[in-house]
Amino acid sequence: MARPAASDQEPSGPQPGSVGLVETQTVELFTAGNPLVLDSGSTLAPVEVAFETYGTLADDRSNAVFICHALTGDAHAAGYHAGADRPGWWDSIVGPGKPIDTDRYFVVCPNLLGGCRGTTGPSSIDPDTGQPYGLRFPLFTVADLVRVHRALLSHLGISRVLAVIGGSLGGMQALQWALDAPNELAAAIPICATTRLSPQNIAFSAVARQAILSDESFHGGDYYATDERPDTGLSLARMMAHITYLSEESMRRKFGRRIQDREEPRFDFGVDFEVESYLQHQGASFLRRFDANSYLYLTRVMDYFDPFADPERAGPRLEAVRAAGTHFLVISFDTDWRFDTEHSREMVRTLGAAEVPVTSREVESPFGHDSFLLAIPDYHRTVGTFLRRLHEGGGVAGPTSGA
């Protein structure tokens, strides 16, 4: 039988260092009278946002840490839902005594706009038609994701956070937030992220989307009213993407060339190797928690991300970041080939050229892009030390801070 992923090896039930039982909350942040205006000029209302919080907000509201999740994440970053035997997707780093220490910080994590885990997205009901939006949902940008995050913070009565942190797409949101509203965060922590996707990355996403769009059960995105789902296309998209999240070394360690459930190969076109079984499991399990249309939209939002594309616009924004004193911690992993360290270096060079305070670290890990989800000691020490020094140094104070 194929070995499980590292993230599948979590023990059952709340463990020491866990935030314990948690619940997802939902709030309506935009209404017909106050719609969300997107970068495209389209408007969207109502917009509901699912989110979770951990820890206690300080009286002066100075200890908030905001988590932005990656492509297929959700609001459930840490702790356990009632009846669940596995914790949230970032439980390895969030909790009492952990790097994002809930004894010190008040942690907020929402599901993204366009998602399918409680926040308004393509599977939500369009009030104009009474049917799910499907592909009639407007396209949006990373800046639009941040716009919704900022509205959530306003709802929570927090005007400035200690840090915005996230991996992959989450790191892109952290960078975008610093550029859009640098006075609202003392620090940004992009992890295995990028300032823009390479042609290779765009190509991976294009093939994944084509698998979904070509599925005969896709029905132009209006599969919600049928008994069918584009499960074949979505599972293939997930399988292919998952390959890019692992490294050659991690796959060698995990699977080698071992045959599945027998000593000798079958010599047919079925599932014969353990790695094939593992990928099929990843594809099938993904169907239980994700929507194909959300996958289309969220991969596309990554394709278009390029905040430094226009130098005339980027220059003043970087100057505003420098003037605000917003610090950056940029982390990469040496075996991540989806967003390799050169992506982080490009970000660091751009920030450094504008005299923005930036610290960078390449961490050794055999686990590729998925390393940001795992309990890698050097990585965790780097994040924990940075946040602790920021907090102890009063890093939340800023020119427009309003506790």
N, C-alpha and C positions, 0 to 999 in steps of 0.2 A: 504493500500500500504506500502511496506517495506520502512523504513527510510533510507536515503542515508548515505554513509560513511562520516566521517568528511571531507575527502578530496573532497567529492562531494558537499560540502556546500559552496564553494567559490562563492562570488558575481560575477556577470557578468561585463565584461569590466574592464579596468585599474582602480585601486584603489590607494588612497594615500599610499606611500611607495613602489609602484611598479616601476620597471625599465622601464615600458611603453612598446612600440612596439619594438620587436626584430626580428632578422632574423637569421636563421641557415646558417652557412657558410660551405663550403666543400673544403678540400685541399687534394691533392695526396702527400703522405709522402714517399711512397716506390714505386720504379719503377722496370722494368725488369733488368735494369742495376745496381740497388741498392735495392735488394729485402729485405723484412723482413725475418730474419732468426729466426725461432721459437726454443723454448727449445727442441722440438722433433728432430730438425735438418732439418725439412721441411722448404721450402721457400715459400713466398707468395708475389705476385706482379701482378698488382698494388694494393696498399692499399690506399683507400680514407677514410678520416675521416671527419665526420660531427661534428661541434662544434659551441658553442655560447660563446660570451664574454659580460660582463657587467661592467660598470664603466670605469675609465680612468687609463691607465698604467702610473705610475710616471716616471719622467725623468730618475731617477736612477734605474728604473725597480725593485723597492724594495717592491712593494705592491701587488704582485700577490697571489691569492688564487685559488687553483685548486680543482675542485669538481669531484669526481669519483662517478658515479651513481651505484645503486643497480641492481639486476637481470633484472628487466623489465623497467628500466628507459631509458632515452635518453638524448640528448644534451640540450633539452629545459627545463632548470631548473627554469627559472624565466621570468617574463614579459609575454607579449602576442604576439602571432603571428597575423598578419593582418586578421581580420574577425573572430577570435576566441573569445569565451566568457568565457574561462577558462584559468588561467595562467599556467606557467610551474610547474612541479611536486614539486619543493622546493621553491616556491614563498613565503612561510611562513617565511623563514629564510634568503632569499637573496633579497636585495633591499636597497634603501636609508633609513638609520636609523635602519635597521634590524641588527641582529647579524653578518651576513656576509654583511657588510655595503658597498654598491657600491659607496658611497660618499668617502670612505676611500680606498677600495680595488679594484683591477682589477681582475675580476672573470672569470675563464675559465672552461667550462664544455663540454666535448666531448661525443659522443656516442661510446660505447665500440667496440673494435675489435670483430667480430662475431655477432654483433648486426644486427638490421634490420631497423634502423631509420637513414640511410644515411652513415653509416660506413660499410666497406667491411665485408661481412659475408656469410653464406651459400646461401642466396638468390641472391647474386651478381653473375655477369657473369664471368665464368672461361674463361680467354682468350685462353686457349688451346683447348676448345671445343665449345665456343660460346654459351654455355648453363649455367644455374645456377649451382653453385657448388653442392648444396644439401649435401649429406653425404660424398662427395669427398673433402669437405673443411677440411683442416688439424685440428686435435685437438690442443689446445693451453692451456697455463697456465696463472695464475694470473700475473706471471712475464712477460709474453708476452703482456698482457694488458698494464702493466706499460711501457714496452719498446715502445709501440706506443704512450702513453701519453708523454713520454720524447721527442720523435721525434716531437710531436706537439709543445711542449714548445720551442724546438730548432727553429722550423719554426717561432715562434712568437718572437724570439730573447730574450727569458728569460732563464737565466742560473740557477736561484735559486728562489724558491718561499717562501713566508711567511709560507704557510701551505698547506698541502694536506688533504682534508676532505671528508668523505663519510660514509654512513650507510650501514650495512649489507655487501654485496659483495663490496661495495664502501670502507668500512672500511678495508677490506682485502687488497685492492689495496693500501690504504694509508700505511699500515704496510709493505707491500712488497716493496713499493717505498723507504721507510726509510732504509730497509735492503739492497736494491740493490744500492742505490746512496744517502747515508745520507747527503752528502755535498750539495745536490740539494734542500733541504727543511729545513727550520728552525724548523718546527713542523709537526707532523702527528696527525690527529684527527679521530681515528676509533670510530664509533658510533654503538652500538649494533652489534658488529662484533665478530670474533672468530679467533683463530690461526689454528683451524682445526675443521671440522664438526664431530659431534658425530655420532655414528651408527644410532641413531634415525633420525637425519637430513638427512643422506645419504639415509635412508629407505624412507623418505617422497619423496625425489627427484627421487628415483628409481621407485616408484609407479607412479609418475607423468609422467616420461618418458615412462613407459610401456603403459600408457593410449594413448600416442601419437603414439608409435611404433605399437600398436595393432589396431589402427584405419584403417579400410579397405581402406580409401582414402589416406593413407600415401604414398603408392606406393614407398617404399624404399627410401623416401626422395625426389623423383623426381616428386612431385605433381605439380610443377610450370607449366609444359606444359599441364596439364589437366584442366578440368573445375571443378575439385574437390579439396578440401583441407581437411586435417585431423581436421576439426573443432570440432567434438565431442571429440576427444582425447585431443586437446589443451584446450578446455573449461573445461573439467574435471580436467586437470592438474592445471589450474588456480584456479578453485573452491577449490580443496583440499589445494593448497598452501595458498590461502587466509585465510582459517580457521586457519592456523598456524601463520598468521600475526596478528590476533586478540587475545584478552585475553577472558577468561571466563566472567570476569566482563564487558568488553565492549560489548560482545554479549548479556549479560543479560540486560544491559542498553538499547541497541539499539533495541533489538527484543523481549526479554522475550519469552513467548510461544504464542505470538499473532498470530491469524489466519489471513490469507491473504484475504482481500476484503470481509469478511463476519463475522458473529458472531459465527456460529457453524462450526465445522470441516466437511469436505466432506467425510471422511472415505474412501479414495481411495489412489492410489499411485501417484497422481499428486502433483502439488505444493500446499501445504496446509498452511504451516507456513511462516511467514514473512521472517525468516532466509533462507528458501529454495528459496524464490523469489529473495532475495538479492544475494545469491550465483549464481543463474542462470543469473542474470543481470551482475555480475562480469565476469562470463565466456563468455557471449555473447559479451560484450563490449570489452573484451580483444582481440577478434578475429579481430577487426577492426584495431588494431595497432601493432600486434606482429606476428612473424613468428614461426611456430612450430619447424623448425630446429634450429633456434637461441635459442629457449628454451632448446632444448636438449643439445646444446654445452655449454651454459652458466651455466646450472645446473651442468653439468659434471665438468666444470672448478672449481666450488666450492668444489666438492667432493674431488678433488686431492690436494687442498690447504693444505699445512702442512710445513710451512717454518722453523720450529724448529725440524723437524724430525731427521735430522742428526746433532748431537751435535758437531762433528768435524768441520762442515761447519758453523753451527749457531754461535759458539763461536767467531770466528774472525769477523763475520759480526756484531754481537752485540757490539764488542769492537770498530769497526769502527763507529757505531752509537753513542756510548758514546764519542768517540774522536771528532766527528763532533759537539757534543753539541745539537743534534736534540732532541727536547722536544716532549713528548706525552701527549695528553689529551684523556683519554679512558672513554667513556660514555656508561652506560647501563641503562636499565629501569626495574623496579622491577616486572612488570607483563609480561615481554618478556619471553616466554617459548620456542621460536624458538632458540634464542641465549641468554640464561639466563645470569644473572650477573656472574655466575661462569666462563663462557667463557671469560669475560673481566678480571676477577680476575687472571685467568691463564696467560693471556697476561701481566698483570701488574706484576705478580710474576716473569715472565721470564725477562722482561725488568729491573725490580728493582734489580734482582740478578746480572745483568750485569752493574749496576750503571748507567743505562740510566735514564735521568730525566723524571719522569712520574707522572702525576696527574690523579686520577680516581674519578669518581662520578657516583653513582647509583641514578637515578632520579625517583621519584614517579610519576606514570602515570597509569591510568586504561586501556590504549589503546594497550598494548602489543607491539609486534615488530614494528607495524606501527607508534609507538610514534615518531620515528625520523623524520617522515614527517609532524608532527603536531606542532602547536604553543603552546608548553607547557612552561610556563614562566620560571621555574627553569632551564630547559634545554637550552632555548634561552639565558638566562642570563649567564650561564656557558660558552657557546660557545662565545658569544659576548665579555665577559670580558677577556677570554683567548686570543682571537685574538687581542683585543685592547692593552692589556699589551705587547703582543709580538711585535706588530707594533710600539708602542711608545717606547719600549725598544731597538729598532733597531735589532730585532730578525732575520732579513733576512741576516745580515752580517755573513759570514762564512769563513772557511779557504780557500775555492776555489771560493768564490763569485766573479762573474764578471759582474757587472752592466752594 
